[in-house]
Each structure stands twice: as C-alpha cells, then as structure tokens.
Amino acid sequence: MKIFKMKFIYSLILILSFYFSLFAQTETEMIVVTGDSLVGKFIEGVLIREVFGNVVLTQGNVRITCNKAIQYLGRNDAELIGNVIATQDTLIIKTEKGFYYGNQKMSRSTDGVMLDDRKVILTADSGQYFFNEDRAFFQSNVTLYDTTTTLTSDELTYYKQRDYAVAVANVKIVDAENIIEADSLEHFRNTEITYANSNVKITNIKNNTSIFGGHLEDYRKRKYTLIKLNPVLMQIDSAITLDEDSVEVIAIDTLLINSLTMESFRDTADIFIATDSVKIIRVEFASDNDKTIYIRSEDKIITSKINPEARQPVLWYETSQLTGDSIIIHLEDNKIIMLEVEGNAFLLSQNENYQQRYDQSSGSRVLIYFVDNKINRSEFYGTVYSIYNLFEEDEANGLTKSNSHSAVVYFEDNQVSEVRLYGQPVSEYYPEPQVIGNERSFMLPRFNFIENRPVKEDLLRSIISFDNVKEEKNENGDNTTQ
C-alpha cells in the first residue's frame, strides 16, 4: 500500500513538473518525445525523461528519430543518441549523436554530421542547423557537394532557401573546368556566381594555367572570370627536346603575366585580357604594356596601347628591344614563331661586347620571324630607317646609316648578319674613328632604350606569398584541403 502511494506521488510530481514547465514556455512550442519505453528522473534537481527504442521527437514540421533520447523537460531540449535522423520537408540530417534545442529550434552534433536537402550534400565533423532560418553552420573538414561542384573548407554557412554558401579558411571549390582556392568564398548555386577573397588561386584544369590574386569573381553561366588586387597568371608548359647528345630532356616553359586586373572569357573563344601595368615574362621574352589580350584558341598574344596618347608596349628578347603601337605574338606548339608590330615600330639590339652601340631599325610595320626560339629575319615596311654596326673578327669597324621603302634583316645567333634594302635605298658608311666615343650621336629619332625590363622574381612574389601562407597554416595545425 505504501509503495503504491509513493509511485502515485512520484508520478504526480512528474506530471505537475511537466505542466509547470509547459506553462512557463507558452511562447515556445514544446518538443514531444515518444518511444517504446521511458523512465522519468530527477538529476540534480532537473527533471528528465529517458526514452528508449524507436524514439521519435517532433516539434512542428521537424521530426527526429533515434535509438535513445534524454529529454530535459524544463529546458525543452533533448540529447539524441544512436542513428539520429532529422527531417523537415525535403531536408535530411544524419549523425550518430547530437542535441536538439526546442526553444531555438536548432540541432547540433560534434560526432560527424551529414545534411541532404536534395540540392546539396553537406558533411563535416560538427555542425548546427537552425530549422526556423533554414541555415546550417558546419565546422572542420567541411565538404559540400552538388551536381556541378565540390566545395571544401574549415567552416561553412549554408542558407538552404537562398542556395547560398559562405566558406572560410582553406577554401577550395572544384568544377569540371576550374579549381578555386581562397581564404574566404561566397557561392550562389542558382546563379552559379562565386566571389573569393584573400590568397585567391584559380587553376584551369584543361590548360594548366593558374592565376593568383586578392579578389576573384567567377560567373560560370556567363563563362566569365574577373581577378583583381595584384593578379599573377602562371602557365607551365613542358616539352620533350633533344640535347647535344641526342638525349631526350624535358624542357619547362613558363609564362608569367602580372597586371592590375585580369579577365577570362570562355564563351565563343578562350580569351584572357590583362589591363593596366601589364608585365609578361616567358623564357627569354619580356613585355611591359597597358593591355594584353591572350587568345588561346588562336595561339596569339596581342599587346597594345589603351588610347592613342598612352605609352607604347615594349617587348624584350635577349639583347633586343621592340616597341610599337601594337605587338602581336604568334605561337605554335607554345613556341613563338612570329612577332607582328603595327604603327611606329622600332627595333634596337644592344651589342654584347660594345654596350654603347645599338643596331636600330624603324618603320610603320615590322614582321619578325623565329626559328627554334631564335630570330631568323626581320621585315620592315613604310619609310625604313636603320643603323647597323659593323665588325671584323669581333672588332668594331664603323657603322652604316640608311633609309629605304622596305628592308629585310637576317640574323645569325641573334646578331645581324645581312641587311637588304629595297625601294630607292640610300646608305652611308661611317668609319670607326668617327664612331668611337660618339656613339650617342648615332641614334635614330625614336630611339629610347628602356631599362625597366620585368624581372621574374618580382612577378613571382604574389605566388610565393600565397604558398607561404598555405605552409604557415599547415605548420600551425590548421586543416588544409588537398
């Protein structure tokens, strides 16, 4: 009889406590937990229920199933254990162990979590989901998959209704064409727009090209990408060549481009545009210009002025310097086969043994042909003026100064070997005694020796800085996506 009274009193206390907590939270919908069996307890003054077997937790349109639940009635939350599956409409969240907070309508797990909303699959070591906000916040080894991309990061916030994700730290997003890495990234799934910031790197899988910069905007549907804040493009090509002993060796050919802004257009043609303070280095070539257009589909690089009053683009090759209103570089199998200069063309070459002497030619148009990456001949058109130094057994022997309607200059080992003038040519010879010590007086009107030739190490600074940041993060124990 006494045992029956005690059980009745204990049950009455549980019921009253439950209803008191219910009245205390009139503004919040209470969670309901059912199962095969339950046990009510007071632990340190807190009323709990342990529910076992086929557990179902519901709150509005949120439904969670698991093997066991510990419900805290006064707090309106529960600990969920074993095969936990939460659903809301098309949303499914799975984990082995987690918590559900009814007052916030939020779930949390630190035991590995997976989210599937039929648009993306999101996994991480830990995560939270706010059901009223359709917002997920996942941490540590985060991966987001959809039909076109895979995104990994250390932290990620995903807005389900907006199809919008914000990723932070060691971010990498991969699609069929590109790999984007950055310190932070915003990705809009519906519009397929991506913004990346700080230590940005975009790699094109097809052409082995990487661009480093501080800010990136990628518009995938438009097939357009914009990179700003000191961007540097690096394209590495390799080819098998034969050395002097006819042994096959791998030759590495690296193209580097630096500018203030870069754009990539991939709609009808594969076009890359660098604008403002453009610097280019490729093997023995270097360029400094205002605008560069790289048409990959045509193997052609065009450097030009932004406007008629702007400076001319400059191109260097070994000891030669070339200027003009526009310079077109024609490639074949990643080798330069021809340079085409339009408008106020000027070519000068500094002699290696006589630094004050320059071979010079000017005209309205110039074509320069290459064989095995060496100048073979140059063709000048439109009132051609030229000055060429003469040598006898490597000793200076005066110079010739001439003008004609056109000219063809032949080279051997990148040195002038023969000059042919066409169309009423006029030529004058100046013996060595008149030249020595007076070299500066033998300059054509447009002569301008430009010394700020781009240096490879300067262009690589941004790339080295990016790699150093990644290495520092690895040394500090941060997660780095491979």
CORPE-V578725 format. One record per pair of residues at least 4 apart in sequence whose C-alpha atoms are under 8 Angstrom apart, sorted by the first residue. I is the first residue (numbers start at 1). J is the second residue. D is the distance in whole Angstrom. If there is no record, write none. Layout:
# CORPE-V578725
i: (I;I)
j: (J;J)
d: (D;D)
This chain:
# CORPE-V578725
i: (1;2;3;4;5;6;7;8;9;10;11;12;13;14;14;14;15;16;17;17;18;18;18;19;20;21;21;21;22;22;25;25;28;28;29;29;29;29;30;30;30;30;31;31;31;31;31;31;32;32;32;33;33;33;33;33;33;33;34;34;34;34;35;35;35;35;35;35;36;36;36;36;36;37;37;37;38;38;38;38;39;39;39;40;40;40;40;41;41;41;41;42;42;42;43;43;46;46;47;47;47;48;48;48;48;49;49;49;49;50;50;50;50;51;51;51;51;51;52;52;52;53;53;53;54;54;54;54;55;55;55;55;55;56;56;56;56;57;57;57;58;58;58;59;59;61;61;62;62;62;62;63;63;63;64;64;64;64;65;65;65;65;66;66;66;66;66;66;67;67;67;67;67;68;68;68;69;69;69;69;70;70;70;71;71;71;71;72;72;72;73;75;76;76;76;77;77;77;77;77;78;78;78;79;79;79;79;80;80;80;80;80;81;81;81;82;82;82;83;83;83;83;84;84;84;84;84;85;85;85;85;86;86;86;86;87;87;87;88;88;90;90;91;91;91;91;92;92;92;93;93;93;93;94;94;94;95;95;95;95;95;96;96;96;97;97;97;98;98;98;98;98;99;99;99;100;100;100;100;101;101;101;102;104;105;105;105;106;106;106;106;107;107;107;108;108;108;108;109;109;109;109;110;110;110;111;111;112;112;112;112;112;113;113;113;113;113;114;114;114;114;115;115;115;115;116;116;116;117;117;119;119;120;120;120;120;121;121;121;122;122;122;122;123;123;123;123;123;124;124;124;124;124;124;125;125;125;125;125;126;126;126;127;127;127;127;128;128;128;129;129;129;129;130;130;130;131;134;134;134;135;135;135;135;136;136;136;136;136;137;137;137;137;138;138;138;138;139;139;139;140;140;140;140;141;141;141;141;141;142;142;142;142;142;143;143;143;143;144;144;144;145;145;145;146;148;148;149;149;149;149;150;150;150;151;151;151;151;152;152;152;152;152;153;153;153;153;153;153;153;154;154;154;154;154;154;155;155;155;156;156;156;156;157;157;157;158;158;158;158;159;159;159;160;163;163;163;164;164;164;164;165;165;165;166;166;166;166;167;167;167;167;168;168;168;169;169;169;170;170;170;170;170;170;170;171;171;171;171;171;171;171;172;172;172;172;172;173;173;173;174;174;174;175;176;177;177;177;178;178;178;178;179;179;179;179;179;180;180;180;180;181;181;181;181;181;182;182;182;182;182;182;183;183;183;183;183;184;184;184;185;185;185;185;186;186;186;187;187;187;187;188;188;188;189;191;192;192;192;193;193;193;193;193;194;194;194;194;195;195;195;195;196;196;196;196;197;197;197;198;198;198;199;199;199;199;199;199;200;200;200;200;200;200;200;201;201;201;201;202;202;202;203;203;203;203;204;204;204;205;207;208;208;208;209;209;209;209;210;210;210;211;211;211;211;212;212;212;212;212;212;213;213;213;213;213;213;213;214;214;214;214;214;215;215;215;216;216;216;216;217;217;217;218;218;218;218;219;219;219;220;220;222;223;223;223;223;224;224;224;224;224;225;225;225;226;226;226;226;227;227;227;227;228;228;228;229;229;230;230;230;230;230;231;231;231;231;231;231;232;232;232;232;232;232;232;232;233;233;233;233;234;234;234;234;235;235;235;236;236;236;236;237;237;237;237;238;238;238;238;239;239;239;240;240;240;240;241;241;241;241;242;242;242;242;243;243;243;253;253;254;254;255;255;255;255;256;256;256;256;256;257;257;257;257;257;257;258;258;258;258;258;258;259;259;259;259;259;259;260;260;260;260;260;261;261;261;262;262;262;262;263;263;263;264;264;264;264;265;265;265;265;266;266;269;269;269;270;270;270;271;271;271;271;271;272;272;272;272;273;273;273;273;274;274;274;274;275;275;275;276;276;276;277;277;277;277;278;278;278;278;278;278;279;279;279;279;279;280;280;280;280;280;281;281;281;281;281;281;282;284;284;284;285;285;285;285;286;286;286;286;286;287;287;287;287;287;287;288;288;288;288;288;289;289;289;289;289;289;289;290;290;290;290;290;290;291;291;291;291;292;292;292;292;293;293;293;294;294;294;294;295;295;295;296;299;299;299;299;300;300;300;300;301;301;301;302;302;302;302;303;303;303;303;304;304;304;304;304;305;305;305;305;305;305;306;312;312;312;312;313;313;313;313;313;314;314;314;314;315;315;315;316;316;316;316;317;319;319;319;319;320;320;320;320;321;321;321;321;322;322;322;322;323;323;323;323;323;323;324;324;324;324;324;324;325;325;325;325;325;326;326;326;327;327;327;327;328;328;328;329;329;329;329;329;330;330;330;330;330;331;331;331;331;332;332;335;335;336;336;337;337;337;337;338;338;338;338;339;339;339;339;340;340;340;340;341;341;341;341;342;342;342;343;343;343;344;344;344;344;345;345;345;345;345;346;346;346;346;346;346;347;347;347;348;348;348;348;349;349;349;350;350;350;350;350;350;351;351;351;351;351;356;356;357;357;358;358;358;359;359;359;359;360;360;360;360;360;360;361;361;361;361;361;362;362;362;362;362;363;363;363;363;363;363;364;364;364;364;364;365;365;365;366;366;366;366;367;367;367;368;368;368;368;368;369;369;369;369;370;370;370;370;371;371;374;374;375;375;375;375;376;376;376;376;377;377;377;377;378;378;378;379;379;379;379;380;380;380;380;381;381;381;382;382;383;383;383;383;384;384;384;384;384;385;385;385;385;385;386;386;386;386;387;387;387;387;387;387;387;388;388;388;389;389;389;389;389;390;390;390;390;390;391;391;391;391;392;392;396;397;397;398;398;398;398;398;398;398;399;399;399;399;399;400;400;400;400;401;401;401;401;402;402;402;402;403;403;403;403;404;404;404;404;404;404;405;405;405;405;405;406;406;406;407;407;407;407;408;408;408;409;409;409;409;409;410;410;410;410;411;411;411;411;412;412;421;430;430;431;432;434;435;435;438;439;443;454;454;455;456;457;459;460;461;462;463;464;465;466;467;468;469;470;470;471;472;473;473;473;473;474;474;474)
j: (5;6;7;8;9;10;11;12;13;14;15;16;17;18;40;47;19;20;21;47;22;73;74;23;24;25;73;74;26;30;29;30;102;103;59;60;102;103;59;76;102;103;57;58;59;76;77;102;57;58;59;51;55;56;57;58;69;71;51;55;56;57;51;52;53;54;55;56;51;52;53;54;55;51;52;53;49;50;51;52;49;50;51;47;48;49;50;47;48;49;50;46;47;48;47;48;72;74;72;73;74;70;71;72;73;70;71;72;73;68;69;70;71;55;68;69;70;71;67;68;69;66;67;68;65;66;67;68;65;66;67;68;69;63;64;65;66;63;64;65;62;63;64;63;102;88;89;86;87;88;131;86;87;88;84;85;86;87;83;84;85;86;80;81;82;83;84;85;80;81;82;83;84;80;81;82;78;79;80;81;78;79;80;76;77;78;79;76;77;78;77;103;101;102;103;99;100;101;102;103;99;100;101;97;98;99;100;84;97;98;99;100;96;97;98;95;96;97;94;95;96;97;94;95;96;97;98;92;93;94;95;91;92;93;94;91;92;93;92;131;117;118;115;116;117;118;115;116;117;113;114;115;116;113;114;115;109;111;112;113;114;111;112;113;109;110;111;107;108;109;110;111;107;108;109;105;106;107;108;105;106;107;106;130;130;131;132;128;129;130;131;128;129;130;126;127;128;129;113;126;127;128;125;126;127;125;126;123;124;125;126;127;123;124;125;126;127;121;122;123;124;120;121;122;123;120;121;122;121;160;146;147;144;145;146;147;144;145;146;142;143;144;145;138;141;142;143;144;138;139;140;141;142;143;138;139;140;141;142;138;139;140;136;137;138;139;136;137;138;134;135;136;137;134;135;136;135;159;160;161;157;158;159;160;156;157;158;159;160;155;156;157;158;142;155;156;157;154;155;156;153;154;155;479;152;153;154;155;479;152;153;154;155;156;150;151;152;153;150;151;152;149;150;151;150;175;176;173;174;175;176;173;174;175;171;172;173;174;170;171;172;173;481;167;168;169;170;171;172;481;167;168;169;170;171;479;167;168;169;165;166;167;168;165;166;167;163;164;165;166;163;164;165;164;188;189;190;186;187;188;189;186;187;188;184;185;186;187;171;184;185;186;183;184;185;182;183;184;181;182;183;184;479;480;481;180;181;182;183;184;185;481;179;180;181;182;481;179;180;181;178;179;180;179;205;204;205;206;202;203;204;205;201;202;203;204;205;200;201;202;203;196;199;200;201;202;196;197;198;199;200;201;196;197;198;199;200;196;197;198;194;195;196;197;194;195;196;192;193;194;195;192;193;194;193;221;219;220;221;217;218;219;220;221;216;217;218;219;215;216;217;218;200;215;216;217;214;215;216;213;214;215;212;213;214;215;466;469;211;212;213;214;215;216;466;210;211;212;213;210;211;212;208;209;210;211;208;209;210;209;235;235;236;237;233;234;235;236;233;234;235;231;232;233;234;231;232;233;462;463;466;227;228;229;230;231;232;462;227;228;229;230;231;227;228;229;225;226;227;228;225;226;227;223;224;225;226;223;224;225;224;225;267;264;265;266;267;263;264;265;266;267;263;264;265;261;262;263;264;231;261;262;263;260;261;262;260;261;258;259;260;261;462;258;259;260;261;262;462;256;257;258;259;459;460;462;463;255;256;257;258;254;255;256;257;254;255;256;252;253;254;255;252;253;254;334;250;251;252;253;250;251;252;248;249;250;251;248;249;250;251;246;247;248;249;247;248;249;282;283;282;283;280;281;282;283;280;281;282;456;459;274;278;279;280;281;459;274;277;278;279;280;459;274;275;276;277;278;279;274;275;276;277;278;274;275;276;272;273;274;275;272;273;274;270;271;272;273;269;270;271;272;270;271;295;296;297;295;296;297;293;294;295;296;297;293;294;295;296;291;292;293;294;278;291;292;293;290;291;292;289;290;291;288;289;290;291;287;288;289;290;291;292;286;287;288;289;454;285;286;287;288;454;285;286;287;454;455;456;286;316;317;318;315;316;317;318;315;316;317;453;454;313;314;315;316;453;454;313;314;315;453;454;303;304;305;311;312;313;314;303;304;305;306;311;313;303;304;305;306;301;302;303;304;301;302;303;299;300;301;302;299;300;301;300;330;331;332;334;328;329;330;331;328;329;330;326;327;328;329;313;326;327;328;312;313;325;326;327;310;311;312;313;325;326;310;323;324;325;326;323;324;325;326;327;321;322;323;324;321;322;323;320;321;322;453;321;349;350;351;352;347;348;349;350;347;348;349;449;345;346;347;348;327;341;344;345;346;347;341;342;343;344;345;346;341;342;343;344;345;341;342;343;339;340;341;342;339;340;341;336;337;338;339;340;336;337;338;339;340;335;336;337;338;336;337;372;373;370;373;369;370;371;373;367;368;369;370;366;367;368;369;365;366;367;368;345;365;366;367;364;365;366;363;364;365;362;363;364;365;362;363;364;365;366;360;361;362;363;446;447;360;361;362;358;359;360;361;358;359;360;354;355;356;357;358;359;355;356;357;358;359;439;440;389;439;387;388;389;386;387;388;389;386;387;388;443;444;447;380;384;385;386;387;380;384;385;386;446;380;381;382;383;384;385;380;381;382;383;384;380;381;382;378;379;380;381;378;379;380;375;376;377;378;379;375;376;377;378;374;375;376;377;375;376;413;414;411;412;413;414;410;411;412;414;408;409;410;411;408;409;410;406;407;408;409;384;406;407;408;405;406;407;405;406;403;404;405;406;403;404;405;406;407;401;402;403;404;444;401;402;403;444;399;400;401;402;442;443;444;399;400;401;396;397;398;399;400;396;397;398;399;400;395;396;397;398;396;397;432;431;432;429;430;431;432;433;434;435;429;430;431;432;435;427;428;429;430;427;428;429;430;425;426;427;428;421;425;426;427;421;422;423;424;425;426;421;422;423;424;425;421;422;423;419;420;421;422;419;420;421;416;417;418;419;420;416;417;418;419;415;416;417;418;416;417;425;434;435;435;436;438;439;442;442;443;447;458;459;459;460;461;463;464;465;466;467;468;469;470;471;472;473;474;480;475;476;477;478;479;480;478;479;480)
d: (6;6;6;6;6;6;6;6;6;6;6;6;6;6;7;8;6;6;6;8;6;6;7;6;6;6;7;5;7;7;8;8;8;6;7;8;7;8;7;6;7;8;7;6;5;6;7;6;6;5;7;8;7;6;4;7;8;8;7;6;5;7;6;6;6;5;4;6;7;6;5;6;7;6;5;7;6;5;4;6;6;5;7;7;6;4;6;6;5;6;8;5;5;6;7;7;7;7;6;6;7;7;5;5;6;6;5;7;8;7;6;5;6;7;6;5;6;8;6;5;7;8;5;6;7;7;6;8;5;5;6;6;7;7;6;5;7;6;5;6;6;5;6;7;7;6;7;7;6;5;8;6;5;7;7;5;4;6;8;6;5;7;6;6;6;5;4;6;8;6;5;6;7;6;5;7;6;6;5;6;5;5;7;8;6;4;6;6;5;6;7;8;7;5;6;7;6;4;5;7;6;5;7;8;6;5;6;7;6;5;6;7;6;5;7;8;5;6;7;6;5;7;6;5;6;6;7;7;6;5;7;8;6;5;6;5;5;6;7;8;6;7;7;6;4;7;6;5;6;7;6;4;6;6;5;7;7;7;6;5;7;6;7;8;6;8;6;7;6;4;7;7;6;5;6;7;6;4;6;6;5;6;7;7;6;6;6;7;5;4;6;6;5;7;8;6;4;7;7;5;6;7;6;4;7;6;6;8;6;4;5;8;6;6;6;6;6;7;6;4;7;8;6;5;6;6;5;6;7;8;6;8;7;5;5;8;6;5;7;7;6;4;6;8;8;6;5;7;6;6;6;5;4;6;8;6;5;6;7;6;5;7;7;6;4;6;6;5;6;7;6;4;6;6;5;6;7;6;5;6;7;6;5;6;8;6;5;7;8;7;6;4;6;7;6;5;6;6;4;7;7;5;6;8;7;6;6;8;7;5;5;6;6;7;7;6;4;7;6;5;6;6;5;6;7;6;7;7;5;5;8;6;5;7;7;6;4;6;8;6;5;6;7;6;6;6;5;4;6;7;8;6;5;6;7;7;6;5;7;7;6;4;6;6;5;6;7;6;4;7;6;5;6;7;6;5;6;7;6;5;6;6;5;7;7;6;5;7;6;6;5;6;6;4;7;7;5;6;7;6;6;8;7;6;6;8;5;5;6;6;7;7;7;5;4;7;7;6;5;7;6;5;6;7;8;6;6;7;7;5;5;6;8;6;5;7;7;7;6;4;6;8;8;6;5;6;6;6;6;5;4;6;8;6;5;6;7;6;5;7;7;6;4;6;6;5;6;7;6;4;7;5;5;6;7;7;6;6;6;7;6;5;6;8;8;6;5;7;8;6;5;6;7;6;5;7;6;5;6;7;5;6;7;6;6;8;6;8;8;6;5;6;6;7;8;7;6;4;7;5;5;7;7;6;4;6;6;5;6;7;8;6;6;8;7;6;4;7;6;5;6;7;5;4;6;5;5;6;7;6;8;6;6;6;6;4;6;7;8;6;5;7;7;6;5;6;7;6;4;6;6;5;6;8;6;4;6;6;5;6;6;8;7;8;6;5;6;7;6;5;6;8;6;5;7;7;6;5;7;6;6;5;6;6;5;7;6;7;7;6;5;7;8;6;6;7;7;7;8;7;6;4;7;7;8;7;7;8;5;5;6;7;6;5;7;6;5;7;7;6;4;6;6;5;6;8;6;5;5;6;6;5;7;6;6;5;6;5;5;6;7;5;5;5;6;5;7;7;7;6;6;7;7;6;5;8;6;5;6;8;7;8;7;6;4;7;7;8;8;6;5;7;6;6;6;6;5;4;6;8;6;6;6;7;6;5;7;7;6;4;6;6;5;6;8;6;5;6;7;6;5;6;5;6;7;8;6;6;6;6;7;6;5;6;8;6;5;6;8;7;6;5;6;6;6;5;7;6;5;7;7;5;6;7;6;5;8;8;6;5;6;6;7;7;6;5;7;6;8;5;5;7;7;6;4;7;7;8;7;6;8;6;6;7;6;5;7;6;5;7;7;6;7;5;4;6;7;7;6;5;7;7;7;7;7;7;8;7;4;6;8;7;6;6;8;7;6;6;6;6;7;6;4;7;6;5;6;8;6;4;6;6;5;6;6;6;5;7;8;7;6;5;6;6;5;7;7;6;4;6;6;6;5;6;7;6;6;4;6;6;6;6;7;6;7;6;6;6;5;7;6;6;7;7;7;7;6;5;7;6;5;6;6;4;6;7;6;6;6;7;8;7;6;4;6;6;5;6;8;7;6;5;7;8;8;8;6;5;7;6;6;6;5;4;6;7;6;5;6;7;6;5;7;7;6;5;7;6;5;6;7;8;6;5;7;6;6;5;6;8;5;4;6;7;6;6;8;7;7;6;6;5;7;7;7;5;4;6;8;6;5;7;8;6;5;7;6;6;5;6;6;5;7;8;5;6;7;6;5;7;6;5;6;6;6;7;6;4;7;7;8;6;5;6;6;5;4;7;5;5;7;8;6;7;6;5;7;6;8;6;6;8;6;8;7;6;8;7;7;8;6;5;6;5;5;6;8;7;8;8;7;6;4;7;7;6;5;6;8;6;6;5;6;5;7;8;6;5;7;8;6;5;7;7;6;5;6;6;5;7;7;8;6;4;6;6;6;6;6;5;4;5;7;6;6;7;6;6;8;8;6;6;5;7;8;7;5;4;6;6;5;7;7;6;5;7;6;5;5;6;6;5;7;6;6;7;6;5;7;5;5;6;6;7;8;6;4;7;8;6;5;6;8;7;6;5;7;8;8;8;6;5;7;8;7;6;4;7;6;5;5;5;7;5;5;5;7;6;6;7;7;5;7;5;4;4;8;8;6;6;5;7;7;8;7;5;4;6;6;5;6;8;7;5;4;6;8;6;5;7;6;6;6;6;4;6;8;6;5;7;7;6;5;7;7;6;4;6;6;5;7;7;8;6;5;6;6;6;5;6;5;5;5;7;6;6;6;6;7;7;6;7;6;8;7;8;6;8;8;7;6;6;8;6;6;6;6;6;6;7;6;6;6;6;8;6;6;6;5;8;8;5;7;7)
